[in-house]
Amino acid sequence: MSVLTEAPASATPLPPALSPGRLAWRRFRRHRLGFYSLILFGLLFVLSLGAELIANDRPLLARYGGQLHAPLLHNPPETAFGGDFETPTDFHDPFIQRQFEQPGNWALFPPIRFHHSSINYFAPEPHPSGPSASNWLGTDDRGRDVAARLLYGFRLSVLFALALTAVGVLLGVLAGAIQGYYGGRVDLVGQRFIEVWGSMPELYLLIIFSALFEPGLLLLLVLLSLFGWMGLSDYVRAEFLRNRQLDYVRAARAMGLSNWQIMRRHILPNSLTPVVTFLPFRMSAAILALTALDFLGLGVPPGTPSLGELLAQGKNNLDAWWISLGTFAVLVLTLLLLTFMGDALRDALDPRKVQR
Amino acid sequence: MSAPLLQVRGLRVAFAGLEVVHGIDFELAAGERLALVGESGSGKTVSALSLLRLLPEAEVGGSALLQGRDLLRLSERELRGVRGDEVACIFQEPMTALNPLYTVGNQIGEILTLKKGLSARQAEARIVELLAATGMPEPERRARAYPHQLSGGQRQRAMIAMALASEPRLLIADEPTTALDASLRTQMLELLGTLQQRLGMALLLITHDLHLVRQFADRVLVLERGHLVEQGPVAQVFEQAQHPYTRKLLGSRPQRTFGPQPPPEAPPVLRARQLAVAYEVPRPGLAGWFKRGRFEAVRGVEFELPPGRTLGVVGESGSGKSTLALAALGLLRHQGELQIMGEAWGESGMGPARANTPRLRRLRRQVQVVFQDPFSSLSPRMNIEQIVGEGLLVHEPHLSVPQRRARVLQALREVGLLPESGPQAELLRWLQRYPHEFSGGQRQRIAIARALIVQPRLLVLDEPTSALDVTVQQQVLELLLRLQREHNLSYLLITHDLDVIWALAHQVLVLQGGAVVEQGSAEQVLQLPQHPYTQSLVQACAPLCPRTEP
């Protein structure tokens, strides 16, 4: 900010323009721990999205009798592989496995040869059985592979958290924006509503509703989002209250922009800092909420792979250390990565550091 | 002259490896008034504050001997003994420099008990004494007041009392009067002067205002971009400035470049009849729960602004001049008549839940605005093309992207931000820049371009230059004059600075407490003020600004 740069644009080539968003991204990248956490988290998430390719009891590709099958997509009946029954093939069956050992036949299995719901009937020990060559992290009390369940559970948790965060952010930004922009009576009514709504006992409502309705992810999503937007809307409201009286908003009004255009183009982009900063923390809060509800048995329906349900199993089978330890490790890693990302994001968006 | 109180040698200050003060030397004798002058970015504040190591992120080099002790080598602990005890500071913004959660007396008393070891009772008496010495009315009562209960001038007095509590040998005053109104400015300087003489302390005054220096200081240092370019006794520097930069600073006071002009025979662009603006304010006490009070910010204002002319609105803070500006922009509900090109704003467009009718949009196009603060008037998340081109999106939505871009480039050229010609790619890269990459003066030009692009008839200028350095201020004023000539624009100029009025306005309207106290041509009002309030305004400024006809 120097006086002598007052002269019109000089002929010297300019460095490329940097938007505030890009500057923040640069600062984020400079934050090593946070940046690598983002990469690792992204990698894990993408891998878990392809969980069917990693943990499945059906082979990805199989060749039998000169014919190529893709059992992952369409499981042929046993008769296709020389069996006697018209039922879908169970690839853990020793008979089927022997069929594929014959010359000319082969099957390409995923690294973990269990789906989260498949039960290992051929385990040498009673369930829960410890880590072995076939079940790397052991089995749970129903004989399902812990590694597969962790993988699918991680995917479910992250997807659920993403959905919950997205809905919460949407509702929170909308409520905060309207309150902050219009102020006055709208704000007053909104704030009182939030106070009343916020004092509702969330957990009791969840228990009541899980008794009334079929438990399911959608119900959980709706119920948790009904309460999840309030913290955020306060921040957005404060930002809108501050920004709406700044000169650039006045200038936009004088220009004749509509309320909606002013909110969307002028105030919203300048009010998103708290929203973005809180994203990772909201994600980890959502994961924890789902885990806690599952642990209490109020969450996802039985049979769904979930970290909370695994934790509950670990509690019930204390001697099966592989269940609790594995789940614990996955949870800690997830939450830690999210927290590191959140820290880096907070630093990157710190307005005091923008000056430098 | 005995050994100097403060001896600074080779002072260098750097932030994150970037040096902003490049080795300056100066001395300050006991009881001397030294002024450190420069524009923003010259490093004047940084050099003064780094003497006390008050900038935690700065790397400071060189030496600063205060009575033989090097302030830059002291430990943090020893330095705390110096700060506020031997050396005290007054800052520019008294609202933020005082803690809003403690009473004024409490904050002064803290220094007395900590630094002077007084008991609570002794301190109490001394607080009142100190406040009385700064000319604070009713010092006993004010000592128990919180900062927000005081006016700007009273807060500044409280700040001074706080600084003087420890009887410092050196007082650093960082732009002590910039946030104050003109008439308070002189009072405050006189107060500082008498206190300085009575206590025999040295005073280091940091300011961008050379004319303040002439009134006040013994010696002056001129800083340019971290270099000390000139120093000497005030008279010598003002009479025979050696360095071109000093001469530029001295010569950059706004000048009037046109004589009296008769109003043109054309219908007025803006016309006000019995204009009044009132706010609802909460009443004190329980009554406020049920009934709201009314505060009349502006009442009974009447004027006519012909095309191609400037109406200057003068008044101190709180006089209602900014309210008048917002009303003219159609952003405030008002009573009475306010017509743009013969068409009234009417009731429908006001308030936060405005109807955005085609009629209002057409009207809004006629009136645009340039605000004071070039940092808050541009959205930091939009680039220049988006900021300047937005008006076209609203008012000429039929334009294609290249057409709009051509108009943006034309507007930016017109305000002198872009060269007349240049490689296309280079120009486009300018359009992609964000406001934070521009200086204050450049931002103000962008704001003017944003207003001009929709081809308005009337521009409301709300303190358009008061946040800018003097040399930049001069350039912006010249730009405004040129644009007025070229486009036959009318300006509604809101300012507290009579210099700016003198340079731009044809007619003047003086507001006090929301009412017009004097109105007439600029020559008439500024040279022969009739109303006592106008006289005091002109007088507060008179020693600084001898008005000459062009």
Interface residues (C-beta under 8 A of the other chain):
Chain A: M1 S2 V3 L4 T5 E6 P8 A9 A11 P13 L14 P16 A17 L18 S19 P20 G21 Y181 Y182 G183 G184 L246 D247 Y248 R250 A251 A252 R253 A254 M255 G256 L257 S258 N259 Q261 R265 H266 P269 N270 V354 R356
Chain B: F15 A16 E39 S40 G41 S42 R225 L326 L329 G330 L331 P352 A353 R354 N356 L360 R361 R364 R365 V367 Q368 V369 F371 Q372 D373 S376 S377 L378 S379 P380 R381 M382 N383 E390 G391 V394 H395 G416 L417 L418 P419 G422 E426 L427 R429 W430 Q432 R433 Y434 H436 E437 S439 G440 G441 Q442 A447 R450 A451 V454 V460 D469 T471 V472 Q475
